[in-house]
Amino acid sequence: MSIKNAYNEWSDQYDHDQNKTRDLDASATIDTLSRYNFLTVVELGCGTGKNTGFLLTKADKVIGIDFSENMLEKARDKHSGKPVEFRKGDVTKPWNLCKESADLITFNLVLEHIENLDSVFSQAYETLKPGGLFFISELHPFKQYLGSKARYEIDGVTKELETYTHHTSEYLNTAKKHGFNLVHFNEWFNESDKREIPRLIGILLRKNN
């Protein structure tokens, strides 16, 4: 099953399934971005709009892009009447966004499904205003090394999605290659005991002026 079809199938229960990664990602996003305010935010891979509500408290306008029609339908229903525009689009292809139009671009639990990061970072640089922020929140590579990946259960059958492992050095080196400076780096744990393997990696970047 393609990734797109899998998320279409998963959409009805995505917000309701027990999902530690999804819930921790929401907390990490709030913790990282709550100190900032924006005019325009572009949320790539917005899914059901699980983080859109928070982003709307920090921005005048949010543009959410996803390739799953069913996920977008949930997002539109959830945020009807709010200053958000949801668009169908594949983040591995041209985003069709105006150059230097965004103050913040976010990728949450999306890049594990993308093999080549260069196009993502290149388009993010073009789309951001000078000094704009680029936030990445992804399953930690340490978890991927142990076999963790996006999965869901439907009708008693566990479905695993196709994923790619991106090492921490790959994220940071690709960011530098495409003109970003590191603002903040964090590793997120579900439990307070940090002797456990972190679940998420969080990277906040700034576009060079």
Backbone hydrogen bonds in HBPLUS format (Angstrom, degrees):
<---DONOR---> <-ACCEPTOR-->    atom                        ^
c    i                          cat <-CA-CA->   ^        H-A-AA   ^      H-
h    n   atom  resd res      DA  || num        DHA   H-A  angle D-A-AA Bond
n    s   type  num  typ     dist DA aas  dist angle  dist       angle   num
A0006-ALA N   A0002-SER O   2.93 MM   4  6.14 152.4  2.00 148.2 156.6     1
A0007-TYR N   A0003-ILE O   3.00 MM   4  6.29 160.6  2.04 154.4 158.0     2
A0008-ASN N   A0004-LYS O   3.00 MM   4  6.26 150.5  2.09 147.1 156.1     3
A0009-GLU N   A0005-ASN O   2.97 MM   4  6.18 154.9  2.03 145.3 151.4     4
A0010-TRP N   A0006-ALA O   2.86 MM   4  6.06 149.6  1.95 145.5 154.9     5
A0011-SER N   A0007-TYR O   3.05 MM   4  5.84 129.1  2.32 139.1 148.5     6
A0013-GLN N   A0010-TRP O   3.10 MM   3  5.88 142.0  2.25 123.3 132.1     7
A0014-TYR N   A0010-TRP O   2.95 MM   4  5.65 121.3  2.30 149.7 163.4     8
A0016-HIS N   A0013-GLN O   3.02 MM   3  5.20 141.1  2.17 105.1 116.9     9
A0017-ASP N   A0013-GLN O   2.90 MM   4  5.87 144.6  2.03 167.7 171.1    10
A0023-ASP N   A0019-ASN O   3.12 MM   4  6.34 167.2  2.14 153.7 157.3    11
A0024-LEU N   A0020-LYS O   2.91 MM   4  5.96 158.4  1.95 146.3 152.4    12
A0025-ASP N   A0021-THR O   2.94 MM   4  6.04 153.5  2.01 146.7 154.4    13
A0026-ALA N   A0022-ARG O   3.18 MM   4  6.49 151.0  2.27 144.4 150.9    14
A0027-SER N   A0023-ASP O   3.26 MM   4  6.59 157.7  2.31 144.1 149.2    15
A0028-ALA N   A0024-LEU O   2.84 MM   4  6.08 159.8  1.88 154.2 160.2    16
A0029-THR N   A0025-ASP O   2.93 MM   4  6.06 155.1  1.99 148.9 155.0    17
A0030-ILE N   A0026-ALA O   3.17 MM   4  6.38 163.5  2.20 147.5 151.2    18
A0031-ASP N   A0027-SER O   2.94 MM   4  6.11 165.3  1.97 151.0 155.5    19
A0032-THR N   A0028-ALA O   2.99 MM   4  6.06 154.6  2.05 144.6 150.8    20
A0033-LEU N   A0029-THR O   3.00 MM   4  5.99 164.6  2.03 152.3 156.3    21
A0034-SER N   A0030-ILE O   3.02 MM   4  5.36 137.4  2.21 145.8 148.7    22
A0036-TYR N   A0033-LEU O   3.08 MM   3  5.64 169.0  2.10 122.3 125.5    23
A0038-PHE N   A0058-LYS O   2.74 MM  20  6.03 158.0  1.79 163.3 167.2    24
A0060-ASP N   A0038-PHE O   3.22 MM  22  6.72 132.6  2.46 128.0 139.6    25
A0060-ASP N   A0039-LEU O   3.12 MM  21  4.86 127.6  2.41 109.8 124.3    26
A0061-LYS N   A0039-LEU O   2.93 MM  22  6.25 135.2  2.14 154.3 168.0    27
A0103-ASP N   A0040-THR O   2.90 MM  63  5.54 164.3  1.93 149.8 154.9    28
A0041-VAL N   A0061-LYS O   2.95 MM  20  6.35 157.0  2.01 152.2 159.7    29
A0063-ILE N   A0041-VAL O   2.80 MM  22  6.23 157.2  1.85 160.4 168.3    30
A0042-VAL N   A0104-LEU O   2.89 MM  62  6.30 161.9  1.92 155.7 161.0    31
A0106-THR N   A0042-VAL O   2.95 MM  64  6.44 155.4  2.01 160.5 165.7    32
A0043-GLU N   A0063-ILE O   2.77 MM  20  6.04 162.9  1.79 154.5 160.6    33
A0065-ILE N   A0043-GLU O   2.97 MM  22  6.27 165.2  1.99 158.8 159.1    34
A0044-LEU N   A0106-THR O   2.98 MM  62  5.99 152.6  2.06 161.3 163.9    35
A0045-GLY N   A0065-ILE O   2.67 MM  20  5.63 133.8  1.88 150.6 166.2    36
A0046-CYS N   A0065-ILE O   3.12 MM  19  5.79 153.7  2.20 129.9 136.3    37
A0049-GLY N   A0046-CYS O   3.00 MM   3  5.40 157.6  2.06 132.2 136.0    38
A0055-LEU N   A0051-ASN O   3.12 MM   4  6.40 168.9  2.13 155.0 158.3    39
A0056-LEU N   A0052-THR O   2.88 MM   4  6.09 147.2  1.99 153.2 161.6    40
A0057-THR N   A0054-PHE O   2.90 MM   3  5.31 144.1  2.03 109.6 120.5    41
A0058-LYS N   A0055-LEU O   3.02 MM   3  5.20 151.7  2.10 104.4 113.4    42
A0062-VAL N   A0083-PRO O   3.14 MM  21  6.63 153.7  2.22 147.5 155.5    43
A0085-GLU N   A0062-VAL O   2.89 MM  23  6.40 154.1  1.96 155.6 163.7    44
A0064-GLY N   A0085-GLU O   2.83 MM  21  6.12 153.0  1.90 143.6 152.8    45
A0087-ARG N   A0064-GLY O   2.74 MM  23  6.13 161.9  1.77 166.7 173.2    46
A0066-ASP N   A0087-ARG O   3.15 MM  21  6.68 152.5  2.23 159.1 167.4    47
A0089-GLY N   A0066-ASP O   2.88 MM  23  5.33 156.7  1.94 115.6 123.1    48
A0072-LEU N   A0068-SER O   3.02 MM   4  6.26 163.7  2.05 153.0 157.6    49
A0073-GLU N   A0069-GLU O   2.96 MM   4  6.20 146.9  2.07 143.6 152.7    50
A0074-LYS N   A0070-ASN O   3.25 MM   4  6.55 154.8  2.31 143.4 148.4    51
A0075-ALA N   A0071-MET O   3.01 MM   4  6.35 156.9  2.07 149.2 156.1    52
A0076-ARG N   A0072-LEU O   2.85 MM   4  6.08 162.2  1.88 155.1 158.9    53
A0077-ASP N   A0073-GLU O   3.09 MM   4  6.27 161.1  2.12 146.7 151.5    54
A0078-LYS N   A0074-LYS O   2.98 MM   4  6.12 153.5  2.05 146.5 154.2    55
A0079-HIS N   A0075-ALA O   3.03 MM   4  6.18 147.8  2.14 149.4 156.8    56
A0082-LYS N   A0079-HIS O   3.27 MM   3  5.77 152.1  2.36 139.0 136.7    57
A0084-VAL N   A0082-LYS O   2.66 MM   2  5.56 138.7  1.83 111.1  97.3    58
A0093-LYS N   A0090-ASP O   2.96 MM   3  5.55 164.8  1.99 120.0 124.7    59
A0100-GLU N   A0126-GLU O   2.85 MM  26  6.06 161.7  1.88 143.5 149.7    60
A0101-SER N   A0127-THR O   2.75 MM  26  5.71 130.8  1.99 143.2 151.2    61
A0102-ALA N   A0127-THR O   3.06 MM  25  6.04 161.6  2.09 150.0 151.7    62
A0129-LYS N   A0102-ALA O   2.82 MM  27  5.74 156.0  1.88 166.0 159.3    63
A0133-LEU N   A0103-ASP O   2.95 MM  30  6.26 160.6  1.99 151.9 147.2    64
A0105-ILE N   A0133-LEU O   3.00 MM  28  6.48 145.8  2.12 146.2 156.7    65
A0135-PHE N   A0105-ILE O   2.85 MM  30  6.26 162.7  1.88 165.6 169.7    66
A0107-PHE N   A0135-PHE O   2.93 MM  28  6.34 148.4  2.03 158.0 168.2    67
A0137-SER N   A0107-PHE O   2.95 MM  30  6.34 159.7  1.99 164.8 169.0    68
A0109-LEU N   A0137-SER O   2.79 MM  28  6.14 165.8  1.81 167.3 171.5    69
A0113-HIS N   A0110-VAL O   2.95 MM   3  5.83 164.4  1.98 126.5 131.6    70
A0114-ILE N   A0111-LEU O   3.09 MM   3  5.03 166.0  2.11 106.4 110.4    71
A0164-TYR N   A0112-GLU O   2.58 MM  52  5.15 147.5  1.68 149.8 161.2    72
A0121-PHE N   A0117-LEU O   3.07 MM   4  6.35 167.3  2.09 165.5 168.0    73
A0122-SER N   A0118-ASP O   2.88 MM   4  5.98 158.6  1.93 153.1 159.8    74
A0123-GLN N   A0119-SER O   2.95 MM   4  6.05 165.4  1.97 148.6 152.2    75
A0124-ALA N   A0120-VAL O   2.93 MM   4  6.06 151.2  2.02 144.5 153.4    76
A0125-TYR N   A0121-PHE O   3.01 MM   4  6.17 157.6  2.06 144.0 149.1    77
A0126-GLU N   A0122-SER O   3.14 MM   4  6.44 158.6  2.19 145.8 151.2    78
A0127-THR N   A0123-GLN O   2.95 MM   4  6.05 151.0  2.03 146.8 154.3    79
A0128-LEU N   A0124-ALA O   3.01 MM   4  6.06 148.5  2.11 150.5 157.0    80
A0132-GLY N   A0129-LYS O   2.80 MM   3  5.10 152.3  1.87 142.3 139.5    81
A0207-LYS N   A0132-GLY O   2.85 MM  75  5.43 165.3  1.88 161.5 166.5    82
A0134-PHE N   A0205-LEU O   2.87 MM  71  4.96 154.9  1.93 135.6 139.3    83
A0205-LEU N   A0134-PHE O   2.84 MM  71  4.96 164.3  1.86 143.7 149.1    84
A0136-ILE N   A0203-ILE O   2.88 MM  67  5.14 160.6  1.91 153.0 159.1    85
A0203-ILE N   A0136-ILE O   2.86 MM  67  5.14 163.5  1.89 152.3 157.6    86
A0138-GLU N   A0201-ILE O   3.02 MM  63  5.46 161.8  2.05 155.4 159.9    87
A0201-ILE N   A0138-GLU O   2.83 MM  63  5.46 159.7  1.87 159.6 166.4    88
A0140-HIS N   A0199-ARG O   2.79 MM  59  5.38 177.3  1.79 131.4 131.1    89
A0143-LYS N   A0140-HIS O   2.92 MM   3  5.40 127.6  2.20 111.8 124.4    90
A0144-GLN N   A0140-HIS O   3.18 MM   4  6.62 153.6  2.25 147.2 155.2    91
A0145-TYR N   A0141-PRO O   2.83 MM   4  6.12 151.9  1.91 155.0 162.1    92
A0146-LEU N   A0143-LYS O   3.11 MM   3  5.29 133.8  2.34  98.3 110.6    93
A0148-SER N   A0143-LYS O   3.02 MM   5  5.39 158.0  2.07 147.1 140.0    94
A0147-GLY N   A0144-GLN O   2.89 MM   3  5.00 163.0  1.92 110.1 114.5    95
A0161-LEU N   A0150-ALA O   3.04 MM  11  5.70 177.1  2.04 158.4 157.9    96
A0152-TYR N   A0159-LYS O   2.95 MM   7  5.35 152.3  2.03 147.2 156.1    97
A0159-LYS N   A0152-TYR O   2.63 MM   7  5.35 173.4  1.64 175.4 177.2    98
A0154-ILE N   A0157-VAL O   2.92 MM   3  5.35 160.1  1.96 147.4 147.9    99
A0157-VAL N   A0154-ILE O   3.02 MM   3  5.35 164.1  2.05 112.8 117.8   100
A0170-GLU N   A0167-HIS O   2.93 MM   3  5.17 126.0  2.23 101.5 116.0   101
A0171-TYR N   A0167-HIS O   3.22 MM   4  6.71 156.2  2.28 156.3 161.4   102
A0172-LEU N   A0168-THR O   3.11 MM   4  6.42 170.6  2.12 158.5 159.9   103
A0173-ASN N   A0169-SER O   2.83 MM   4  5.80 161.7  1.86 147.0 153.0   104
A0174-THR N   A0170-GLU O   2.94 MM   4  5.84 157.2  1.99 143.9 150.4   105
A0175-ALA N   A0171-TYR O   3.00 MM   4  6.14 153.6  2.07 144.3 151.9   106
A0176-LYS N   A0172-LEU O   3.07 MM   4  6.29 161.5  2.11 146.4 150.5   107
A0177-LYS N   A0173-ASN O   2.95 MM   4  6.10 159.1  1.99 144.7 150.9   108
A0178-HIS N   A0174-THR O   3.14 MM   4  6.31 142.8  2.28 143.3 151.4   109
A0180-PHE N   A0175-ALA O   2.95 MM   5  5.17 153.1  2.02 143.2 144.0   110
A0179-GLY N   A0176-LYS O   3.20 MM   3  5.31 168.2  2.22 110.4 111.1   111
A0208-ASN N   A0179-GLY O   3.03 MM  29  5.82 166.8  2.05 170.4 166.1   112
A0181-ASN N   A0206-ARG O   2.86 MM  25  5.22 164.2  1.88 149.9 153.8   113
A0206-ARG N   A0181-ASN O   2.81 MM  25  5.22 152.6  1.89 148.3 157.4   114
A0183-VAL N   A0204-LEU O   2.79 MM  21  5.42 162.4  1.82 154.0 155.3   115
A0184-HIS N   A0204-LEU O   3.16 MM  20  5.02 159.2  2.21 135.7 137.5   116
A0204-LEU N   A0184-HIS O   2.83 MM  20  5.02 169.8  1.84 158.7 158.1   117
A0186-ASN N   A0202-GLY O   2.86 MM  16  5.01 157.4  1.91 150.9 152.7   118
A0202-GLY N   A0186-ASN O   2.80 MM  16  5.01 169.2  1.81 154.6 151.9   119
A0188-TRP N   A0200-LEU O   2.87 MM  12  4.93 165.7  1.89 136.8 141.6   120
A0199-ARG N   A0188-TRP O   2.75 MM  11  5.83 136.9  1.94 152.2 164.4   121
A0200-LEU N   A0188-TRP O   3.17 MM  12  4.93 165.7  2.19 135.1 139.4   122
A0196-GLU N   A0193-ASP O   3.36 MM   3  6.30 170.9  2.37 121.4 123.4   123
